[in-house]
Amino acid sequence: MTLSGEFLAFMGLALVAIIGGVLLLNLNKVIHMVVALIFTFVAIAGIYVLLSAEFVAVVQILIYSGAITIIMLFGIMLTKHNDESEPKTGRLRKFLLLLGVVGFAFAVYIGIYNFNIEPVATKLHENNTLQIGQALYSKYIIPFELTSVLLLVALVGSIILAKNDKKKEANEE
């Protein structure tokens, strides 16, 4: 194994993504969880850039780090929260969890380095954004439009549900 800049960048981005995911699961405040999620999404976008998938990286940043995170924040702020905290877990459970994670990481490491694949010289994708656009708007136009209609229906449904909840709250008071 040779140390190159690309390898070090990948390891750094992968570490940030993993730490962001672990923090997302372990933090208590919702805003902190969303920030950890943003770090994870941005690190994954960096990995896409390393794979020469710049379009996918930009879409990852725009859609996931931007739009979905904002929608999550609005959803969190518009819902009621009970501040009842769950009991803390014991040290034994945390130790067993750490042991399980380290064991899984070791198994993945062994599996990856014992998997022999012959390296094949390939050309990087040229004009991959153009190819994605042409495929999306010619071959996959029906699923693309159906997805947009489905998202619109979900948006309208969530607005209707939110209005119904406000009317019920007003009637109860």
Phi, psi and omega in degrees: 000127179255143178271118177235169178297322179295319179295316179295321177295318178297314181297320177296314179293321178295320178296318177297318180296318180292316179297319177299319178294319179294317178296322178302321181280335188254346181283156183260325182274136186295320180297320177296323177297318181294322177296319176297322178296321178297317177301320179295315180296319181292322178295321178295322176297322176297323177294322176298321177297319177298332179271010181062035176244068186296322180298315180296324178295317179293319177296321177301315180292312184294311187277305185284306184291331181264285191294310184293323178295320178294319178298320177297318179297317177298317179298321179293318183286334182270353179257159178277145179233135171266129184274025177284118181272148179281152179295145180292147179276157182283168180293325180297317180295319178295320179295317179295323176296314178299317179298319178295318179295316179295319177298318178295316179299319179295318179297319177294318179300312180297319180296321181289316184280348174263001181267109185267120175233132177289127178290134181240132179288123179228156175273141175293154181297129175256134182058045183293329177294318177297317179295320178295315180298316179295319179292320184292319184264004175240298185281324186247033183291322181295309177298326179297313180290323177296323176296318179294321177294318178299318178294323178294317178297319178296321179295313179296319178297320179292326177293317179297317178296321179294322178292321179296320178296320179293322178294319178296319178295321179293322179290327180288330180281000000 
